[in-house]
Each structure stands twice: as C-alpha cells, then as structure tokens.
Amino acid sequence: MLLNVGPSHPATHGVIQIKVELDGEIVRKAEIEIGYLHRAFEKHSETGTYTQCFPFTDRLNYVSPLISNFAFAAGVEKLMGLTIPERCSYIRVIMSEISRITDHLTCVGASAMELGAFSVFLYMIKAREWLYELVESVTGARLTISYGRIGGVKADFPEGFDQQCRTALEKTREVLEEVHGLLSGNRIFYDRTRGVGIISAKDAIGYGITGPFLRSTGVNYDVRKAFPYLVYDRLDFDIPCGEDGDNYSRYLVRMEEMEQSIRIIEQALDQIPEGPTNVDPEGKTIDPDLMADLGKFGKTAGLLQNEVLIQPTLQGSEKRYHEGISADSKTVSLPPKEQVYSSIEGLMNHFKIIMLGHGICPPQGEVYCPVEGANGELGFYIVSDGTDRPWRVRSHPPCFPIMAALEKILVGDQMADIVPTFGSVNMIAGELDR
Amino acid sequence: MELHQQLGQDTVIISKSALVPLAGFLKEEPTLQYDFLMDLTAVDYFKRKPRFEVVYHFLSLQHLFRIRVKVPLSEPDTELDSLVSIWPSANWYEREVYDMFGIRFAGHPDLKRILMYPEFEGHPLRKDYPIDKRQPRVGPKD
C-alpha cells in the first residue's frame, strides 16, 4: 500500500512529506520530499551586506539560532583574519551551549511525547523555558535573536547573569535526572526505541552524517574536539558515544550531551575574564536620550567623559563594555554610540560601516568554517569578491544528510516506528530547506 | 590543474575528467582516507570564464584533514560525473546543485529537483536569475 505521511501531519514537526510503500505494517520503501520551507536563504544573502545576513541565519535552525549566528560570524572573521576578544569567545561558548541544551531538550521531549510520554515533554519544555529566559535576558529575543556580530556580539551579559545562569542550569539538571528516571529504564520507551531505526557506522559516514546521530553509532567525531574553535580547548568535557546506532542510543547520547554542555557552561562562567570595567571613574552619569539629543545639536563638549547609563543589552551598549565584546578593528566593529554622537571620528567610523558600498569588505577569497551545531557539523562556505556583499553564502545544514539517509533507515521497520525514528533525527525544516 | 592553500585550507582545482579518479584516490589512499564527503555545492561566477565552479569539501576522520576540490565548468558543457557510487551523501547534494544551478550529473540515479517544485522554471542561484522574479503557484496535480 502506498501511503503519504505529511506534508502536514501532527507528528512531523516541520513540513515534510514521507511517501511510504507498506507491506502490512512493514515499510518496504520510503521516499522523502523536502523543500516546503524553502525561503531562498542563500540567494537573499547575496543581495544584502554581511551584517544583513545575521537575521537570515537566525531562521536557519530556529531551535538553536545562536549557533548559526556565531558560525556565520566566525566564517567572515576567518576570511578577514580577525581575532575576537577573549571575553567575547567565552560569551559565544556559553550562549552556544545554552542553545545546544534547548535544542536537545526539544528533540528528546518531542520524541518522548510522540511515544505517549506527555509529562516528559512538559518537564523538558519547562526547563527550556528557563534557558530561553536566559537567552532573552542577554539578546532581547527568544528566537529571532540576531545576537552575533562580525568581530563580536551585540551586547554583553546583563547584571547578575552569572547567578541566574547557574540557577537555571541547576534546575535543568534536576529535570534531566527526573527524565532519566522516567524514560531510561521505562519498559515501554525501551521497547519502542531499542533496535529501531538502526544505522551502521559505515553507512552513517557514507551519508556524511555528523553530530549525535553519528556518535550514537560509536564514531567519536565532534568538531569541538577534532578542530577546536573559540575556547573549547581550554574546557574539560567528554564526547558521549553510543554503540548501536538505534533510537535508544541517540536518546542516551543527547541526554549525556546536555550534561556535558552544562559542565562546559559552568567552567566557562568560572573562567570568563572581566571586560574593561570603567572608562572614567569620576565621570558623571547621563541619560542616553539626553546624550543623543545633545550630540545631535552639536553640544558635544564633555560628553565623552560622561558615563552613560544604558543596559548593556537591548537598548544599546555602554562604551565600557565595547572593548571586551568587539574585535579591536575599526573596519568591522561599530563604535560605541557615545562616540558616534560626540566625535567626528566616531561618526565617520559609523558611516563607513553602515553606508551602502562601504561596509564590511572582506578580502577576495573563500572559506569553509565548521562548528558543532546541535545536530552535527554546521559549516558556512563563504565566497567574497572584495565588496561589501558576499558573492556566495552556502550553509551546510547538519540534518540534510540525515534526512537523505532516512529513506534507507526507515526500510524494514514498522509503520509506527516512523514517528520515533523521525523524531530522533531532530529535523529542523528551516535549516533543511533554507 | 592547480593546488593552493588559503587561510590554512587546502584547495585543489582539477579538470572535470579527473574528478572520479581523484575522488577514488582520496578515499582509498591509506595515508589520506577522506571518508566524508562533507559538502557539495557550486558557485556561479557569472562574468568570469569558466562560469561555474563545483566545490567539494572532504573530511578524513582518521587523520582529521580537510580538503576542498573545485571543478571549473563553462557553458554550455555543464555536466559532471556523479559521485553517488562512491559516497551516498552525494545523492541529495547533487540534486540540490542541479536544482539551484542547472548543473547535471551523469550517472546520478534520480536527478530531479529537491528544494523547488518540479514545475519551477530556471535555476534560482544562478546570478542571472532575478531575486524578485515570481512564478505561479502550482496546485496538486489532480
């Protein structure tokens, strides 16, 4: 019997169609149709400037958008030969790992729900909410964060982030223990996932699969260990590996990876260096709106000496935070607003970066920059022709090869196993179809 | 044809007839063992000759090497040998390159559009495809 699963089906999180040929309950052949969420990311990127690509990268993997943000930024930085400040590297590591946990929580929670464990889903989404609150306090948004910048990040951590983050992680750890108790030894969950959706290590490599999916087959490959970037080489963490390459191993790998991510964040919070704390200890504080108005009227004397009271997030950035979170390069990092409004150098610097045709112009060349996304290796291949617009931006989405392999993985399993296997792929349509 | 290193990344530029032998060599040679075809894409340089470049990224898990192989193609002869028989991952990547650039792969088992729908005309990532061009929505076949 020929059966269509999707394109709009409650268990396919994301629009996708699976055409299956059934023999009784057994899947004999599966064909996957993708492309329902194609939004021309790569074409659009060619029309905007490098900075304008960031909002597009948010919408690639919409469960962990920070990782794609930083991956794109890292690609352009590599192309330009920029080094980012130490504090910024730590910020990126912390935010990436928070995103990795939210991604895995969504994946495990949703697949458990589809197998009937609805309370697990609720617990995990509860934990995800605490982490999203952290993301929101730093970036100002939950999903469309646009937090990365070439040569830095948009803003520094808010006051008290350290403590908030540790509390949230501690609570998340409790949820993970709870879920372990509910699922790992659960007879129903075990029987439904063990020995289902098996892929061998050889096949996984042949299909170019990376991430938790590859590691569940016993292959120890993680970009963070194999090609360390940012400050991952200074942090102590393990790469969990499965053995069987079935749904149950993938579940265990993801659960353990969340533990490891929590470890990474806690170490990074201990190690993160302080940014420059104060520029002018004796300067008076001034309201930002007033400062901008004064600057526009040309009353700039003494403005530079004043310390402006803006939250480092959301509304803008304080000058004193800038050195710690942006690269020391006038060609890419926007000057602090205080300088734009109060000095001609600052204004010219701002103009040169923002105006069409000036902007950030990496030298001619090409780069492939891989990072470890939540689903596997996420790579950006960027070709620059020396202008302020990228000539070509290609994102290598980690779930694309997994979906290609799914046509083979599903064969031989039962119809009812499609849903848990598909859930363990953690397909993100935004990233798959771009 | 050419071999260079840029930003610490090795690039080999080869002619299209050398692709399959080179790919086999990269995979089989014990000192290399490029077992991953990590990415396959193309770039349209439009006014430059040759116009297209098909770009392969390989990874060796054993030695942790990466290499980029580029194959220039000029119109009208934009057909390349498929690598599906060596790496199954090439299957969907080649379909995507065909869909987006109109580059055909000889020996591909099922070369059809992947992201766009079958009735779509043209290849959107070519530089001469206008960004604001609209095409009619196509409903179900029957």
Chai-1 contact restraints between the chains, C-beta under 6 A:
chainA,res_idxA,chainB,res_idxB,connection_type,confidence,min_distance_angstrom,max_distance_angstrom,comment,restraint_id
A,G35,B,L115,contact,1.0,0.0,6.0,A-B,restraint_1
A,H38,B,L115,contact,1.0,0.0,6.0,A-B,restraint_2
A,K43,B,P124,contact,1.0,0.0,6.0,A-B,restraint_3
A,K43,B,L125,contact,1.0,0.0,6.0,A-B,restraint_4
A,T47,B,I131,contact,1.0,0.0,6.0,A-B,restraint_5
A,K78,B,L7,contact,1.0,0.0,6.0,A-B,restraint_6
A,I205,B,D35,contact,1.0,0.0,6.0,A-B,restraint_7
A,G206,B,W87,contact,1.0,0.0,6.0,A-B,restraint_8
A,G206,B,P88,contact,1.0,0.0,6.0,A-B,restraint_9
A,Y207,B,P88,contact,1.0,0.0,6.0,A-B,restraint_10
A,Y207,B,S89,contact,1.0,0.0,6.0,A-B,restraint_11
A,G208,B,F36,contact,1.0,0.0,6.0,A-B,restraint_12
A,G208,B,L37,contact,1.0,0.0,6.0,A-B,restraint_13
A,G208,B,M38,contact,1.0,0.0,6.0,A-B,restraint_14
A,G208,B,S89,contact,1.0,0.0,6.0,A-B,restraint_15
A,Y221,B,L61,contact,1.0,0.0,6.0,A-B,restraint_16
A,A226,B,L64,contact,1.0,0.0,6.0,A-B,restraint_17
A,G365,B,Q6,contact,1.0,0.0,6.0,A-B,restraint_18
A,V367,B,L7,contact,1.0,0.0,6.0,A-B,restraint_19
A,Y368,B,H57,contact,1.0,0.0,6.0,A-B,restraint_20
A,V383,B,V43,contact,1.0,0.0,6.0,A-B,restraint_21
A,R392,B,V43,contact,1.0,0.0,6.0,A-B,restraint_22
A,R394,B,T41,contact,1.0,0.0,6.0,A-B,restraint_23
A,H396,B,D39,contact,1.0,0.0,6.0,A-B,restraint_24
A,P401,B,S89,contact,1.0,0.0,6.0,A-B,restraint_25
A,A404,B,W92,contact,1.0,0.0,6.0,A-B,restraint_26
A,D433,B,L115,contact,1.0,0.0,6.0,A-B,restraint_27
